[in-house]
Amino acid sequence: MYVCNCNGLRQRDVAFAIEAGATRPREIFASNQCAAQCAKCVCEMRQMIQDSRQAFALAAE
């Protein structure tokens, strides 16, 4: 499923960037060699980052 239609970023592309250490949408774009266009995807990216942090925190307990 696409997260960013402007740049053709799929959920797996965003997830790989987050796993590699991206903590902000701009870092996700940078890791995929692109930039935000319309920014409609930024909220979903932030949610994916937050979900990843929560999963990591639960795993650390």
N, CA, C and O atoms as a Tripos MOL2 file, in Angstrom:
@<TRIPOS>MOLECULE
protein
  244   243    61     0     0
PROTEIN
NO_CHARGES

@<TRIPOS>ATOM
      1 N           0.8430   -1.1790    0.0000 N.3       1 MET1
      2 CA          0.0000    0.0000    0.0000 C.3       1 MET1
      3 C           0.8920    1.2470    0.0000 C.2       1 MET1
      4 O           1.9230    1.2920    0.6720 O.2       1 MET1
      5 N           0.4790    2.2390   -0.7550 N.am      2 TYR2
      6 CA          1.2420    3.4750   -0.8380 C.3       2 TYR2
      7 C           0.9500    4.3900    0.3480 C.2       2 TYR2
      8 O          -0.1970    4.5660    0.7580 O.2       2 TYR2
      9 N           2.0230    4.9640    0.8830 N.am      3 VAL3
     10 CA          1.9000    5.9790    1.9240 C.3       3 VAL3
     11 C           2.0030    7.3490    1.2680 C.2       3 VAL3
     12 O           1.2310    8.2570    1.5780 O.2       3 VAL3
     13 N           2.9600    7.4890    0.3620 N.am      4 CYS4
     14 CA          3.1880    8.7530   -0.3440 C.3       4 CYS4
     15 C           2.9960    8.5270   -1.8430 C.2       4 CYS4
     16 O           3.8440    7.9310   -2.5060 O.2       4 CYS4
     17 N           1.8850    9.0060   -2.3570 N.am      5 ASN5
     18 CA          1.6080    8.8570   -3.7840 C.3       5 ASN5
     19 C           2.5160    9.7350   -4.6350 C.2       5 ASN5
     20 O           2.8860    9.3460   -5.7430 O.2       5 ASN5
     21 N           2.8740   10.8970   -4.1410 N.am      6 CYS6
     22 CA          3.7140   11.8260   -4.9080 C.3       6 CYS6
     23 C           5.0760   11.2140   -5.2370 C.2       6 CYS6
     24 O           5.5880   11.3760   -6.3450 O.2       6 CYS6
     25 N           5.6540   10.5130   -4.2660 N.am      7 ASN7
     26 CA          6.9860    9.9440   -4.4370 C.3       7 ASN7
     27 C           6.9650    8.4270   -4.6130 C.2       7 ASN7
     28 O           8.0170    7.8070   -4.7680 O.2       7 ASN7
     29 N           5.7990    7.8370   -4.5890 N.am      8 GLY8
     30 CA          5.6890    6.4000   -4.7640 C.3       8 GLY8
     31 C           6.2640    5.5890   -3.6170 C.2       8 GLY8
     32 O           6.7740    4.4880   -3.8250 O.2       8 GLY8
     33 N           6.1830    6.1300   -2.3980 N.am      9 LEU9
     34 CA          6.7020    5.4120   -1.2330 C.3       9 LEU9
     35 C           5.6360    4.4890   -0.6780 C.2       9 LEU9
     36 O           4.5100    4.9060   -0.4080 O.2       9 LEU9
     37 N           6.0020    3.2460   -0.5150 N.am     10 ARG10
     38 CA          5.0850    2.2540    0.0430 C.3      10 ARG10
     39 C           5.3330    2.1060    1.5370 C.2      10 ARG10
     40 O           6.3230    2.6130    2.0660 O.2      10 ARG10
     41 N           4.4270    1.4080    2.2110 N.am     11 GLN11
     42 CA          4.5820    1.1870    3.6470 C.3      11 GLN11
     43 C           5.9210    0.5410    3.9570 C.2      11 GLN11
     44 O           6.5680    0.9060    4.9390 O.2      11 GLN11
     45 N           6.3460   -0.4100    3.1380 N.am     12 ARG12
     46 CA          7.6190   -1.0900    3.4030 C.3      12 ARG12
     47 C           8.7990   -0.1330    3.2800 C.2      12 ARG12
     48 O           9.7700   -0.2660    4.0250 O.2      12 ARG12
     49 N           8.7410    0.8340    2.3550 N.am     13 ASP13
     50 CA          9.8150    1.8230    2.2130 C.3      13 ASP13
     51 C           9.9170    2.6770    3.4740 C.2      13 ASP13
     52 O          11.0100    2.9580    3.9660 O.2      13 ASP13
     53 N           8.7550    3.0830    3.9850 N.am     14 VAL14
     54 CA          8.7190    3.8970    5.1990 C.3      14 VAL14
     55 C           9.2010    3.0630    6.3900 C.2      14 VAL14
     56 O           9.9790    3.5440    7.2140 O.2      14 VAL14
     57 N           8.7400    1.8210    6.4740 N.am     15 ALA15
     58 CA          9.1370    0.9450    7.5810 C.3      15 ALA15
     59 C          10.6400    0.6930    7.5770 C.2      15 ALA15
     60 O          11.2690    0.6920    8.6360 O.2      15 ALA15
     61 N          11.2190    0.4800    6.4080 N.am     16 PHE16
     62 CA         12.6730    0.2740    6.3240 C.3      16 PHE16
     63 C          13.4220    1.5060    6.8130 C.2      16 PHE16
     64 O          14.4240    1.3830    7.5170 O.2      16 PHE16
     65 N          12.9450    2.6900    6.4460 N.am     17 ALA17
     66 CA         13.5920    3.9280    6.8820 C.3      17 ALA17
     67 C          13.4970    4.0860    8.3950 C.2      17 ALA17
     68 O          14.4510    4.5200    9.0400 O.2      17 ALA17
     69 N          12.3470    3.7340    8.9570 N.am     18 ILE18
     70 CA         12.1700    3.8320   10.4090 C.3      18 ILE18
     71 C          13.0870    2.8400   11.1090 C.2      18 ILE18
     72 O          13.7230    3.1770   12.1070 O.2      18 ILE18
     73 N          13.1570    1.6220   10.5900 N.am     19 GLU19
     74 CA         14.0480    0.6150   11.1740 C.3      19 GLU19
     75 C          15.5100    1.0380   11.0930 C.2      19 GLU19
     76 O          16.3210    0.6660   11.9410 O.2      19 GLU19
     77 N          15.8380    1.8190   10.0630 N.am     20 ALA20
     78 CA         17.2070    2.3000    9.8880 C.3      20 ALA20
     79 C          17.5150    3.5090   10.7690 C.2      20 ALA20
     80 O          18.6470    3.9930   10.7900 O.2      20 ALA20
     81 N          16.4930    4.0050   11.5060 N.am     21 GLY21
     82 CA         16.7420    5.0870   12.4400 C.3      21 GLY21
     83 C          16.0340    6.3970   12.1750 C.2      21 GLY21
     84 O          16.2350    7.3600   12.9150 O.2      21 GLY21
     85 N          15.2110    6.4640   11.1420 N.am     22 ALA22
     86 CA         14.4850    7.7010   10.8610 C.3      22 ALA22
     87 C          13.4940    7.9830   11.9840 C.2      22 ALA22
     88 O          12.7340    7.1020   12.3850 O.2      22 ALA22
     89 N          13.5050    9.2030   12.4860 N.am     23 THR23
     90 CA         12.6030    9.5910   13.5650 C.3      23 THR23
     91 C          11.6780   10.7370   13.1740 C.2      23 THR23
     92 O          10.8640   11.1860   13.9810 O.2      23 THR23
     93 N          11.8030   11.2070   11.9470 N.am     24 ARG24
     94 CA         10.9730   12.2910   11.4320 C.3      24 ARG24
     95 C          10.6580   12.0230    9.9710 C.2      24 ARG24
     96 O          11.4380   11.3670    9.2800 O.2      24 ARG24
     97 N           9.5290   12.5220    9.4930 N.am     25 PRO25
     98 CA          9.1950   12.3140    8.0860 C.3      25 PRO25
     99 C          10.2860   12.7950    7.1230 C.2      25 PRO25
    100 O          10.5390   12.1550    6.1020 O.2      25 PRO25
    101 N          10.9260   13.9120    7.4430 N.am     26 ARG26
    102 CA         11.9720   14.4060    6.5300 C.3      26 ARG26
    103 C          13.1280   13.4120    6.4120 C.2      26 ARG26
    104 O          13.7610   13.3170    5.3600 O.2      26 ARG26
    105 N          13.4040   12.6730    7.4900 N.am     27 GLU27
    106 CA         14.4510   11.6500    7.4380 C.3      27 GLU27
    107 C          14.0110   10.4570    6.5990 C.2      27 GLU27
    108 O          14.8350    9.8120    5.9510 O.2      27 GLU27
    109 N          12.7190   10.1660    6.6090 N.am     28 ILE28
    110 CA         12.1870    9.1000    5.7580 C.3      28 ILE28
    111 C          12.3400    9.5010    4.2970 C.2      28 ILE28
    112 O          12.7760    8.7020    3.4690 O.2      28 ILE28
    113 N          11.9780   10.7460    3.9860 N.am     29 PHE29
    114 CA         12.1490   11.2230    2.6090 C.3      29 PHE29
    115 C          13.6170   11.1920    2.2010 C.2      29 PHE29
    116 O          13.9460   10.7430    1.1030 O.2      29 PHE29
    117 N          14.4850   11.6570    3.0650 N.am     30 ALA30
    118 CA         15.9160   11.6910    2.7470 C.3      30 ALA30
    119 C          16.4630   10.2930    2.5080 C.2      30 ALA30
    120 O          17.2750   10.0970    1.6030 O.2      30 ALA30
    121 N          16.0380    9.3280    3.2950 N.am     31 SER31
    122 CA         16.5460    7.9690    3.1210 C.3      31 SER31
    123 C          16.0630    7.3440    1.8170 C.2      31 SER31
    124 O          16.6520    6.3800    1.3300 O.2      31 SER31
    125 N          15.0000    7.8910    1.2600 N.am     32 ASN32
    126 CA         14.4740    7.4090   -0.0170 C.3      32 ASN32
    127 C          14.8060    8.3680   -1.1690 C.2      32 ASN32
    128 O          14.2270    8.2650   -2.2500 O.2      32 ASN32
    129 N          15.7280    9.2890   -0.9340 N.am     33 GLN33
    130 CA         16.1890   10.2570   -1.9280 C.3      33 GLN33
    131 C          15.0430   11.0190   -2.5970 C.2      33 GLN33
    132 O          14.9770   11.1260   -3.8220 O.2      33 GLN33
    133 N          14.1470   11.5430   -1.7660 N.am     34 CYS34
    134 CA         13.0610   12.3470   -2.2940 C.3      34 CYS34
    135 C          12.7020   13.4180   -1.2610 C.2      34 CYS34
    136 O          13.3350   13.5160   -0.2100 O.2      34 CYS34
    137 N          11.6980   14.2010   -1.5650 N.am     35 ALA35
    138 CA         11.2690   15.2680   -0.6600 C.3      35 ALA35
    139 C           9.7510   15.3230   -0.6400 C.2      35 ALA35
    140 O           9.0960   14.8460   -1.5660 O.2      35 ALA35
    141 N           9.1980   15.8970    0.4040 N.am     36 ALA36
    142 CA          7.7470   16.0410    0.5130 C.3      36 ALA36
    143 C           7.2420   16.9200   -0.6210 C.2      36 ALA36
    144 O           7.8680   17.9180   -0.9760 O.2      36 ALA36
    145 N           6.1230   16.5440   -1.1730 N.am     37 GLN37
    146 CA          5.4980   17.3330   -2.2330 C.3      37 GLN37
    147 C           4.2350   18.0060   -1.6740 C.2      37 GLN37
    148 O           4.2330   19.2030   -1.3870 O.2      37 GLN37
    149 N           3.1720   17.2210   -1.5260 N.am     38 CYS38
    150 CA          1.9210   17.7890   -1.0180 C.3      38 CYS38
    151 C           1.7970   17.6270    0.4970 C.2      38 CYS38
    152 O           0.9750   18.2980    1.1190 O.2      38 CYS38
    153 N           2.5930   16.7550    1.0930 N.am     39 ALA39
    154 CA          2.6650   16.5140    2.5450 C.3      39 ALA39
    155 C           1.4270   15.8430    3.1360 C.2      39 ALA39
    156 O           1.2670   15.8380    4.3570 O.2      39 ALA39
    157 N           0.5510   15.2780    2.3150 N.am     40 LYS40
    158 CA         -0.6060   14.5520    2.8450 C.3      40 LYS40
    159 C          -0.1870   13.2900    3.5840 C.2      40 LYS40
    160 O          -0.9370   12.7820    4.4170 O.2      40 LYS40
    161 N           0.9930   12.7830    3.2880 N.am     41 CYS41
    162 CA          1.4700   11.5320    3.8750 C.3      41 CYS41
    163 C           2.1630   11.7280    5.2190 C.2      41 CYS41
    164 O           2.4090   10.7500    5.9250 O.2      41 CYS41
    165 N           2.4760   12.9370    5.5790 N.am     42 VAL42
    166 CA          3.2720   13.2050    6.7770 C.3      42 VAL42
    167 C           2.5850   12.6980    8.0440 C.2      42 VAL42
    168 O           3.2540   12.1560    8.9230 O.2      42 VAL42
    169 N           1.2780   12.8610    8.1560 N.am     43 CYS43
    170 CA          0.5610   12.3840    9.3500 C.3      43 CYS43
    171 C           0.6590   10.8700    9.4630 C.2      43 CYS43
    172 O           0.8610   10.3420   10.5570 O.2      43 CYS43
    173 N           0.5170   10.1710    8.3490 N.am     44 GLU44
    174 CA          0.6230    8.7140    8.3870 C.3      44 GLU44
    175 C           2.0400    8.2800    8.7380 C.2      44 GLU44
    176 O           2.2290    7.3110    9.4730 O.2      44 GLU44
    177 N           3.0300    8.9860    8.2230 N.am     45 MET45
    178 CA          4.4180    8.6710    8.5730 C.3      45 MET45
    179 C           4.6690    8.8850   10.0560 C.2      45 MET45
    180 O           5.3130    8.0610   10.7040 O.2      45 MET45
    181 N           4.1650    9.9830   10.5930 N.am     46 ARG46
    182 CA          4.3240   10.2440   12.0310 C.3      46 ARG46
    183 C           3.6760    9.1400   12.8600 C.2      46 ARG46
    184 O           4.2210    8.7180   13.8790 O.2      46 ARG46
    185 N           2.5040    8.6740   12.4130 N.am     47 GLN47
    186 CA          1.8220    7.5980   13.1300 C.3      47 GLN47
    187 C           2.6390    6.3110   13.0690 C.2      47 GLN47
    188 O           2.7180    5.5820   14.0580 O.2      47 GLN47
    189 N           3.2430    6.0250   11.9260 N.am     48 MET48
    190 CA          4.0730    4.8270   11.7930 C.3      48 MET48
    191 C           5.3030    4.9190   12.6960 C.2      48 MET48
    192 O           5.7170    3.9210   13.2860 O.2      48 MET48
    193 N           5.8800    6.1020   12.8030 N.am     49 ILE49
    194 CA          7.0300    6.3100   13.6980 C.3      49 ILE49
    195 C           6.6030    6.0800   15.1420 C.2      49 ILE49
    196 O           7.2920    5.3950   15.8980 O.2      49 ILE49
    197 N           5.4640    6.6540   15.5230 N.am     50 GLN50
    198 CA          4.9510    6.4970   16.8900 C.3      50 GLN50
    199 C           4.6480    5.0360   17.1960 C.2      50 GLN50
    200 O           4.9860    4.5480   18.2740 O.2      50 GLN50
    201 N           4.0190    4.3350   16.2660 N.am     51 ASP51
    202 CA          3.7080    2.9150   16.4610 C.3      51 ASP51
    203 C           4.9790    2.1010   16.6400 C.2      51 ASP51
    204 O           5.0280    1.1740   17.4480 O.2      51 ASP51
    205 N           6.0000    2.4550   15.8800 N.am     52 SER52
    206 CA          7.2790    1.7490   15.9820 C.3      52 SER52
    207 C           7.9160    1.9850   17.3480 C.2      52 SER52
    208 O           8.4510    1.0590   17.9580 O.2      52 SER52
    209 N           7.8560    3.2130   17.8200 N.am     53 ARG53
    210 CA          8.4100    3.5390   19.1490 C.3      53 ARG53
    211 C           7.6810    2.7720   20.2450 C.2      53 ARG53
    212 O           8.3080    2.2570   21.1710 O.2      53 ARG53
    213 N           6.3610    2.6970   20.1400 N.am     54 GLN54
    214 CA          5.5810    1.9830   21.1400 C.3      54 GLN54
    215 C           5.9060    0.4930   21.1200 C.2      54 GLN54
    216 O           6.0400   -0.1240   22.1770 O.2      54 GLN54
    217 N           6.0340   -0.0850   19.9380 N.am     55 ALA55
    218 CA          6.3660   -1.5030   19.8250 C.3      55 ALA55
    219 C           7.7450   -1.7720   20.4160 C.2      55 ALA55
    220 O           7.9530   -2.7880   21.0790 O.2      55 ALA55
    221 N           8.6860   -0.8610   20.1730 N.am     56 PHE56
    222 CA         10.0340   -1.0160   20.7050 C.3      56 PHE56
    223 C          10.0230   -0.9200   22.2310 C.2      56 PHE56
    224 O          10.7170   -1.6740   22.9140 O.2      56 PHE56
    225 N           9.2260    0.0190   22.7600 N.am     57 ALA57
    226 CA          9.1360    0.1920   24.2160 C.3      57 ALA57
    227 C           8.5250   -1.0380   24.8650 C.2      57 ALA57
    228 O           8.9740   -1.4550   25.9320 O.2      57 ALA57
    229 N           7.5230   -1.6200   24.2530 N.am     58 LEU58
    230 CA          6.9060   -2.8360   24.7960 C.3      58 LEU58
    231 C           7.8740   -4.0090   24.7480 C.2      58 LEU58
    232 O           7.9110   -4.8270   25.6670 O.2      58 LEU58
    233 N           8.6450   -4.0880   23.6900 N.am     59 ALA59
    234 CA          9.6180   -5.1740   23.5540 C.3      59 ALA59
    235 C          10.7400   -5.0330   24.5850 C.2      59 ALA59
    236 O          11.3250   -6.0310   25.0060 O.2      59 ALA59
    237 N          11.0370   -3.8140   24.9860 N.am     60 ALA60
    238 CA         12.1210   -3.5710   25.9370 C.3      60 ALA60
    239 C          11.7150   -3.8930   27.3710 C.2      60 ALA60
    240 O          12.5730   -4.0360   28.2420 O.2      60 ALA60
    241 N          10.4260   -4.0050   27.6170 N.am     61 GLU61
    242 CA          9.9600   -4.2680   28.9940 C.3      61 GLU61
    243 C          10.2010   -5.6980   29.4010 C.2      61 GLU61
    244 O           9.8700   -6.0850   30.5220 O.2      61 GLU61
@<TRIPOS>BOND
     1     1     2 1
     2     2     3 1
     3     3     4 2
     4     3     5 am
     5     5     6 1
     6     6     7 1
     7     7     8 2
     8     7     9 am
     9     9    10 1
    10    10    11 1
    11    11    12 2
    12    11    13 am
    13    13    14 1
    14    14    15 1
    15    15    16 2
    16    15    17 am
    17    17    18 1
    18    18    19 1
    19    19    20 2
    20    19    21 am
    21    21    22 1
    22    22    23 1
    23    23    24 2
    24    23    25 am
    25    25    26 1
    26    26    27 1
    27    27    28 2
    28    27    29 am
    29    29    30 1
    30    30    31 1
    31    31    32 2
    32    31    33 am
    33    33    34 1
    34    34    35 1
    35    35    36 2
    36    35    37 am
    37    37    38 1
    38    38    39 1
    39    39    40 2
    40    39    41 am
    41    41    42 1
    42    42    43 1
    43    43    44 2
    44    43    45 am
    45    45    46 1
    46    46    47 1
    47    47    48 2
    48    47    49 am
    49    49    50 1
    50    50    51 1
    51    51    52 2
    52    51    53 am
    53    53    54 1
    54    54    55 1
    55    55    56 2
    56    55    57 am
    57    57    58 1
    58    58    59 1
    59    59    60 2
    60    59    61 am
    61    61    62 1
    62    62    63 1
    63    63    64 2
    64    63    65 am
    65    65    66 1
    66    66    67 1
    67    67    68 2
    68    67    69 am
    69    69    70 1
    70    70    71 1
    71    71    72 2
    72    71    73 am
    73    73    74 1
    74    74    75 1
    75    75    76 2
    76    75    77 am
    77    77    78 1
    78    78    79 1
    79    79    80 2
    80    79    81 am
    81    81    82 1
    82    82    83 1
    83    83    84 2
    84    83    85 am
    85    85    86 1
    86    86    87 1
    87    87    88 2
    88    87    89 am
    89    89    90 1
    90    90    91 1
    91    91    92 2
    92    91    93 am
    93    93    94 1
    94    94    95 1
    95    95    96 2
    96    95    97 am
    97    97    98 1
    98    98    99 1
    99    99   100 2
   100    99   101 am
   101   101   102 1
   102   102   103 1
   103   103   104 2
   104   103   105 am
   105   105   106 1
   106   106   107 1
   107   107   108 2
   108   107   109 am
   109   109   110 1
   110   110   111 1
   111   111   112 2
   112   111   113 am
   113   113   114 1
   114   114   115 1
   115   115   116 2
   116   115   117 am
   117   117   118 1
   118   118   119 1
   119   119   120 2
   120   119   121 am
   121   121   122 1
   122   122   123 1
   123   123   124 2
   124   123   125 am
   125   125   126 1
   126   126   127 1
   127   127   128 2
   128   127   129 am
   129   129   130 1
   130   130   131 1
   131   131   132 2
   132   131   133 am
   133   133   134 1
   134   134   135 1
   135   135   136 2
   136   135   137 am
   137   137   138 1
   138   138   139 1
   139   139   140 2
   140   139   141 am
   141   141   142 1
   142   142   143 1
   143   143   144 2
   144   143   145 am
   145   145   146 1
   146   146   147 1
   147   147   148 2
   148   147   149 am
   149   149   150 1
   150   150   151 1
   151   151   152 2
   152   151   153 am
   153   153   154 1
   154   154   155 1
   155   155   156 2
   156   155   157 am
   157   157   158 1
   158   158   159 1
   159   159   160 2
   160   159   161 am
   161   161   162 1
   162   162   163 1
   163   163   164 2
   164   163   165 am
   165   165   166 1
   166   166   167 1
   167   167   168 2
   168   167   169 am
   169   169   170 1
   170   170   171 1
   171   171   172 2
   172   171   173 am
   173   173   174 1
   174   174   175 1
   175   175   176 2
   176   175   177 am
   177   177   178 1
   178   178   179 1
   179   179   180 2
   180   179   181 am
   181   181   182 1
   182   182   183 1
   183   183   184 2
   184   183   185 am
   185   185   186 1
   186   186   187 1
   187   187   188 2
   188   187   189 am
   189   189   190 1
   190   190   191 1
   191   191   192 2
   192   191   193 am
   193   193   194 1
   194   194   195 1
   195   195   196 2
   196   195   197 am
   197   197   198 1
   198   198   199 1
   199   199   200 2
   200   199   201 am
   201   201   202 1
   202   202   203 1
   203   203   204 2
   204   203   205 am
   205   205   206 1
   206   206   207 1
   207   207   208 2
   208   207   209 am
   209   209   210 1
   210   210   211 1
   211   211   212 2
   212   211   213 am
   213   213   214 1
   214   214   215 1
   215   215   216 2
   216   215   217 am
   217   217   218 1
   218   218   219 1
   219   219   220 2
   220   219   221 am
   221   221   222 1
   222   222   223 1
   223   223   224 2
   224   223   225 am
   225   225   226 1
   226   226   227 1
   227   227   228 2
   228   227   229 am
   229   229   230 1
   230   230   231 1
   231   231   232 2
   232   231   233 am
   233   233   234 1
   234   234   235 1
   235   235   236 2
   236   235   237 am
   237   237   238 1
   238   238   239 1
   239   239   240 2
   240   239   241 am
   241   241   242 1
   242   242   243 1
   243   243   244 2
@<TRIPOS>SUBSTRUCTURE
     1 MET1         2 RESIDUE 1 A MET
     2 TYR2         6 RESIDUE 1 A TYR
     3 VAL3        10 RESIDUE 1 A VAL
     4 CYS4        14 RESIDUE 1 A CYS
     5 ASN5        18 RESIDUE 1 A ASN
     6 CYS6        22 RESIDUE 1 A CYS
     7 ASN7        26 RESIDUE 1 A ASN
     8 GLY8        30 RESIDUE 1 A GLY
     9 LEU9        34 RESIDUE 1 A LEU
    10 ARG10       38 RESIDUE 1 A ARG
    11 GLN11       42 RESIDUE 1 A GLN
    12 ARG12       46 RESIDUE 1 A ARG
    13 ASP13       50 RESIDUE 1 A ASP
    14 VAL14       54 RESIDUE 1 A VAL
    15 ALA15       58 RESIDUE 1 A ALA
    16 PHE16       62 RESIDUE 1 A PHE
    17 ALA17       66 RESIDUE 1 A ALA
    18 ILE18       70 RESIDUE 1 A ILE
    19 GLU19       74 RESIDUE 1 A GLU
    20 ALA20       78 RESIDUE 1 A ALA
    21 GLY21       82 RESIDUE 1 A GLY
    22 ALA22       86 RESIDUE 1 A ALA
    23 THR23       90 RESIDUE 1 A THR
    24 ARG24       94 RESIDUE 1 A ARG
    25 PRO25       98 RESIDUE 1 A PRO
    26 ARG26      102 RESIDUE 1 A ARG
    27 GLU27      106 RESIDUE 1 A GLU
    28 ILE28      110 RESIDUE 1 A ILE
    29 PHE29      114 RESIDUE 1 A PHE
    30 ALA30      118 RESIDUE 1 A ALA
    31 SER31      122 RESIDUE 1 A SER
    32 ASN32      126 RESIDUE 1 A ASN
    33 GLN33      130 RESIDUE 1 A GLN
    34 CYS34      134 RESIDUE 1 A CYS
    35 ALA35      138 RESIDUE 1 A ALA
    36 ALA36      142 RESIDUE 1 A ALA
    37 GLN37      146 RESIDUE 1 A GLN
    38 CYS38      150 RESIDUE 1 A CYS
    39 ALA39      154 RESIDUE 1 A ALA
    40 LYS40      158 RESIDUE 1 A LYS
    41 CYS41      162 RESIDUE 1 A CYS
    42 VAL42      166 RESIDUE 1 A VAL
    43 CYS43      170 RESIDUE 1 A CYS
    44 GLU44      174 RESIDUE 1 A GLU
    45 MET45      178 RESIDUE 1 A MET
    46 ARG46      182 RESIDUE 1 A ARG
    47 GLN47      186 RESIDUE 1 A GLN
    48 MET48      190 RESIDUE 1 A MET
    49 ILE49      194 RESIDUE 1 A ILE
    50 GLN50      198 RESIDUE 1 A GLN
    51 ASP51      202 RESIDUE 1 A ASP
    52 SER52      206 RESIDUE 1 A SER
    53 ARG53      210 RESIDUE 1 A ARG
    54 GLN54      214 RESIDUE 1 A GLN
    55 ALA55      218 RESIDUE 1 A ALA
    56 PHE56      222 RESIDUE 1 A PHE
    57 ALA57      226 RESIDUE 1 A ALA
    58 LEU58      230 RESIDUE 1 A LEU
    59 ALA59      234 RESIDUE 1 A ALA
    60 ALA60      238 RESIDUE 1 A ALA
    61 GLU61      242 RESIDUE 1 A GLU
